[in-house]
Amino acid sequence: MDILIKGTIVPVTGPEDVIRDGVVAVRDGEIVYVGRLDGLNDFSADKIFGGAETAVLPGLVNAHTHAAMTLFRSYADDLPLMKWLEEAIWPLENRLKAADVYWGTLLACVEMLLGGTTTFADMYFFMNEVAAAVQESGMRASLSRGLIGYGPNAGEALAESREFILEWHGKAGGRVSCMLGPHAPYTCPPEYLKKVAETAAELGVGVHIHVAETRQETAEIRKQHGCSPVELLAGCGLLDVQVLAAHCVHVSPGDIEILAKKGTAVAHNPESNMKLASGIAPVTDLLGAGVTVGLGTDGAASNNNLDMLEEMRSAALLQKVAREDSMALPAYTALEMATIGGARALGLGQVIGTIETGKRADLVLVDLRKPHFYPPHDVVAHIVYAARAGDVHTVLVDGKVVVDAGQVLTVNVETVLDNVRESARGLVGKPKERSLL
Amino acid sequence: MDILIKGTIVPVTGPEDVIRDGVVAVRDGEIVYVGRLDGLNDFSADKIFGGAETAVLPGLVNAHTHAAMTLFRSYADDLPLMKWLEEAIWPLENRLKAADVYWGTLLACVEMLLGGTTTFADMYFFMNEVAAAVQESGMRASLSRGLIGYGPNAGEALAESREFILEWHGKAGGRVSCMLGPHAPYTCPPEYLKKVAETAAELGVGVHIHVAETRQETAEIRKQHGCSPVELLAGCGLLDVQVLAAHCVHVSPGDIEILAKKGTAVAHNPESNMKLASGIAPVTDLLGAGVTVGLGTDGAASNNNLDMLEEMRSAALLQKVAREDSMALPAYTALEMATIGGARALGLGQVIGTIETGKRADLVLVDLRKPHFYPPHDVVAHIVYAARAGDVHTVLVDGKVVVDAGQVLTVNVETVLDNVRESARGLVGKPKERSLL
């Protein structure tokens, strides 16, 4: 199948790299040409997408989420973190069945695809169902079973992770990859983290973990271990494997140096950090130190959407106001974080994240003929500062068209919505006053 | 014309006030009934809008913008404030012609209507063109000609303002009201502000002004006048008339006390304050002191969209992270600010801002049958934390349907886009690399 994409190409290979009236040629899922139409030879397209007022971007990468938590979207908000977890989220999670996770994940996939996200890094449980949903949706994902290292199930969970990785890593035509998912330094003891690092090295996979999300966590780790969460992980040898560290809100200059030296990637989640009042990650400093930074939405219970276009904007705006510097985190840097930054953070930097020949065709077409994109002074600024999920017209993953004209082609969305509603009804008790369940 | 709106009614009369399977009856532009269908008598609808999975909200109020600045959307970003103003924005503004302002404002109206904003407070110039665009679009607006009190045109500008107010205040079927628009304490000397206050009292209109937007402004005023911007305005007698004070980022507890005592309303512009790195307004403190707070986008050059649904979310998230308190600015409070708060701030609290009998029918219908609104645990949290402009299905202003099925009915959008592009081409010199002009 030969597909031709027309539009203004934003390849994310450099701040000024924009090809007006450009084309991307896709053959068997691979990008075989990027440039002006008159430079394309020996290509007869079976299908053509895009047009004059279309922006073509690399698929967005959501570098940290818990997809099935869409089930808890708007279930509990405006609460202190521990009350939110202990009284709202955890009791519901305890009731989750495999089918709930399947439908919740499929809902997340549909939402993400409609918003131009083609790849995500997930940490949750019932991961076979998560992988099945990813496979069905046509998305690309890096999946990790969440591991709690304290408690009786720690060993079993690691064994399950191993099985899951052996079954799914590299499957769904290469769209599914796996990581190990130790939850956090405060839920996994050092010996456990060592075991995780050994297992990761043995299986040749990365590690996805929450790090330094809250001030309390950092204080607690210091009290218990006399060091920072990052230092603790480095001490366990965990950072000697490829690590995707979510949050890193409360990291010191010394921590940042360690992250840079170890090649640890960070997933920045500005809206979740804002909503849960966790704090503001020092993204400018991380980038300045050479740390790879991706962008994530976190779960829908703390966001409450999975809109990566919006997340780019929030990342840029938050960093500017935090540093009182309007030049901090420019539009193009936010776009990089949401594409090639996330791709690298997931170990997929050679496969996706930019529009370059040889990469897999994960592409997003945005319709620019809209009032909020006029006049078209700057396509990158428009995408970062003005766009939203609903502006996405067409999405390709691995060269396959999965969204067109704003409609998902791989999954019956109505069925997903109905099943999610049923799952939610089964999970909650008496609905609240403002619930429409 | 009798119109019946069906859906989940969110009247914004109290945090838990949600009418599931409710109706709003509209007769001759006025809301005549809000409640369950079986309580509605003697009403035969000419038209019916909404349905089972529709949320019905009061029209959103954008309490501070410069509508025609859509012309500069994404023209200059990621720059320090003074460089942005002096090298990018002001030179373009100097070239603006009346027709540019007309098309730029009409574009803003179209964008706002499509996002559920039915009323806005504007400060700009060529105000007759602004008023004409408002009239044509079907929106409601409070308009003020921006006044620079230093310089040779100060007196003339005030005289023009008077003419504009006499011509337009209460016109367009009552949809257009006017204010005086002294730009800011640092661009208007105290004697000028006194004159403005006297003129406002004489004409029976309010005053729209920028106050304490940046740290530099506050320092400058203190250096020149030995007091804060708020104290300066109070000293001039300006706060004795009805004042809409935009920004109030850098206000002290003493300033807040003055604002509360004088009944001065504040327009909070979180995204603009973030993008320009101005700082974080103490909204929770302002509300706690009893100050009326509305929400605004500011101009599209510093935002870069006019999406009030997104602005609500940014307001809530920003305040939470700034105070490290996840309970700061809950969803419902953000919704209040964007509706009745803004209405009160514009002096329209008796006319619009809630869904109550006797008020004018400014109504927004949001389609909830979408992945990012599932499952429907909490309609208010969904609107504030998950919704975006593109979710708006139908909009009524003053009982007239101005948007339906996501299409503007009052204005030819294609014509607006084409004219805006022409205006932008005329304004800028050589387009930048990433421009699609």
Interface residues (C-beta under 8 A of the other chain):
Chain A: T8 E16 V18 R20 E53 T70 L71 F72 R73 S74 Y75 D77 D78 L79 P80 L81 W84 L107 V110 E111 L114 R215 E271 N273 M274 K275 L276 A277 S278 G279 I280 A300 N303 N304 N305 L306 D307 E310 S314 A316 L317 L318 K320 V321 R323 E324 D325 S326 M327 A328 P330 A331 L368 R369 P371 H372 Y374 P375 P376 H377 D378 V379 V380 A381 H382 Y385 A386 R388 A389 G390 D391 V413 V416 L417 V420 R421 S423 A424 R425 V428 P431 K432 E433 R434 S435 L436 L437
Chain B: T8 E16 V18 R20 E53 T70 L71 F72 R73 S74 Y75 D77 D78 L79 P80 L81 W84 L107 V110 E111 L114 R215 E271 N273 M274 K275 L276 A277 S278 G279 I280 A300 N303 N304 N305 L306 D307 E310 S314 A316 L317 L318 K320 V321 R323 E324 D325 S326 M327 A328 P330 A331 L368 R369 P371 H372 Y374 P375 P376 H377 D378 V379 V380 A381 H382 Y385 A386 R388 A389 G390 D391 V413 V416 L417 V420 R421 S423 A424 R425 V428 P431 K432 E433 R434 S435 L436 L437
